[in-house]
Amino acid sequence: PEESVVVRVEEAVKAAEADAETLRKRLLVLTQIAEATSGTMELDELLTRIVDYALEVLPAERGIILLKDEKSGELRPRVVRRRGGPSDEKVAVSRHVVERALTEHVTILVEDAQSQEAMEDASSLRELRIRSVVCAPLVHRGQALGVIYLDTTSDSAVFSHDDVELLSSIAPLAASAIANARLYTELRQAYDELKQTQEQLVQTERLSTIGTLAASIAHDMGNILAPMGPLVAILARRGSLDKQGQEVLERQVQRLNALLRQILSLAKPAKVERKPVDPNAIMRRVEELVKTEARHKGCLLYTSDAADELDGVDLGGRRI
């Protein structure tokens, strides 16, 4: 009858529209993952997006990505998602399916997990009432990084061979994105370490400069302070200072000496530089410091660059 023909045509049109919508979603997911491949994204964020993309276009209730630890090689769950958000449930997957996907580098489809009693770990799937499973390896440049694992408990949402083909198309793009994200993470860590090392070197150089400056200041302060104590005593003996003035000056000299010791504690040269000195120059500086006191005491001060010339010299009954 004409009515039945119209109905069949409408059903065909609806089916064609549904197929077109499914195809559009699948192309969109592939485009999204391809864009993620070329970008620099945090690994956890990337893994979450990949699973969410897959859940949008495949009849899965749960999506999991398991990755091999780069050091130990152990397979560990990194993302567990259900439609609409994250899942904190205990991760239970078919070990047999996962190991086969990793070993053979093929996408595995289990259309009816409840009826496949021969599976080595079918009990875990039966406990979770898993109906159907599809698992694709994440292979980059011949190396299996992990797997993307989808399952469902619905009798009406069983994975098909078309779903296998789609997940097989998603997996290499996802693997490339994961490899890029790991490389980005490694480069960022290397940059952070280099920056930290550079900052430490700059800080060390600054501290070294401060230490050198402190040593120079301490040296000059020491030269200035060295004669101050004796000069205060000389002035006091000559009557140029009263007792109160002498005590004030002596306290200030003590304070300066304490400050000098603090500066010296900052200045810790890695290596003591040894160099020749001119003893005659030192003697001339000492002469400048004591000649006034010597004259005040009625002493004749005699110096000579040759030490042996002093031997036996009589200076008015006093010998130096």
Rosetta blueprint (number, residue, H / E / L):
1 P L
2 E H
3 E H
4 S H
5 V H
6 V H
7 V H
8 R H
9 V H
10 E H
11 E H
12 A H
13 V H
14 K H
15 A H
16 A H
17 E H
18 A H
19 D H
20 A H
21 E H
22 T H
23 L H
24 R H
25 K H
26 R H
27 L H
28 L H
29 V H
30 L H
31 T H
32 Q H
33 I H
34 A H
35 E H
36 A H
37 T H
38 S H
39 G L
40 T L
41 M L
42 E L
43 L H
44 D H
45 E H
46 L H
47 L H
48 T H
49 R H
50 I H
51 V H
52 D H
53 Y H
54 A H
55 L H
56 E H
57 V H
58 L L
59 P L
60 A L
61 E L
62 R E
63 G E
64 I E
65 I E
66 L E
67 L E
68 K E
69 D L
70 E L
71 K L
72 S L
73 G L
74 E L
75 L E
76 R E
77 P E
78 R E
79 V E
80 V E
81 R E
82 R E
83 R L
84 G L
85 G E
86 P E
87 S L
88 D L
89 E L
90 K L
91 V L
92 A L
93 V L
94 S L
95 R H
96 H H
97 V H
98 V H
99 E H
100 R H
101 A H
102 L H
103 T H
104 E H
105 H L
106 V L
107 T L
108 I E
109 L E
110 V E
111 E L
112 D L
113 A L
114 Q L
115 S L
116 Q L
117 E L
118 A L
119 M L
120 E L
121 D L
122 A H
123 S H
124 S H
125 L H
126 R H
127 E H
128 L L
129 R L
130 I L
131 R L
132 S E
133 V E
134 V E
135 C E
136 A E
137 P E
138 L E
139 V E
140 H E
141 R L
142 G L
143 Q E
144 A E
145 L E
146 G E
147 V E
148 I E
149 Y E
150 L E
151 D E
152 T E
153 T L
154 S L
155 D L
156 S L
157 A L
158 V L
159 F L
160 S L
161 H H
162 D H
163 D H
164 V H
165 E H
166 L H
167 L H
168 S H
169 S H
170 I H
171 A H
172 P H
173 L H
174 A H
175 A H
176 S H
177 A H
178 I H
179 A H
180 N H
181 A H
182 R H
183 L H
184 Y H
185 T H
186 E H
187 L H
188 R H
189 Q H
190 A H
191 Y H
192 D H
193 E H
194 L H
195 K H
196 Q H
197 T H
198 Q H
199 E H
200 Q H
201 L H
202 V H
203 Q H
204 T H
205 E H
206 R H
207 L H
208 S H
209 T H
210 I H
211 G H
212 T H
213 L H
214 A H
215 A H
216 S H
217 I H
218 A H
219 H H
220 D H
221 M H
222 G H
223 N H
224 I H
225 L H
226 A L
227 P L
228 M H
229 G H
230 P H
231 L H
232 V H
233 A H
234 I H
235 L H
236 A H
237 R H
238 R L
239 G L
240 S L
241 L L
242 D L
243 K H
244 Q H
245 G H
246 Q H
247 E H
248 V H
249 L H
250 E H
251 R H
252 Q H
253 V H
254 Q H
255 R H
256 L H
257 N H
258 A H
259 L H
260 L H
261 R H
262 Q H
263 I H
264 L H
265 S H
266 L H
267 A L
268 K L
269 P L
270 A L
271 K L
272 V L
273 E L
274 R L
275 K L
276 P L
277 V L
278 D L
279 P H
280 N H
281 A H
282 I H
283 M H
284 R H
285 R H
286 V H
287 E H
288 E H
289 L H
290 V H
291 K H
292 T H
293 E H
294 A H
295 R H
296 H H
297 K L
298 G L
299 C L
300 L L
301 L L
302 Y L
303 T L
304 S L
305 D L
306 A L
307 A H
308 D H
309 E H
310 L H
311 D L
312 G L
313 V L
314 D L
315 L E
316 G L
317 G L
318 R E
319 R L
320 I L
